[in-house]
Amino acid sequence: MFDVTEGFTAQDAHVIGYALEAQRGVIVAGNKWDLVSGEHTEDDWQRYVRRRLRFAPWVSVCFIS
């Protein structure tokens, strides 16, 4: 889980890498979605997170409040 107001950080990606190395299931959840300004859509955020997760394109990404 990452805080959308802080963005998806390198540390977030690093932790996901550890989980994948340990052969654990991963779902990435962007928390505080209700605080995102109207200029960025969910599709924009999906593209942003997926670019950062190029090493794991099969991981599910969702946004929660």
Secondary structure by P-SEA (a helix, b strand, c coil): cccccccccaaaaaaaaaaaaabbbbbbbbcccccccccccaaaaaaaaaaaacccccbbbbbcc
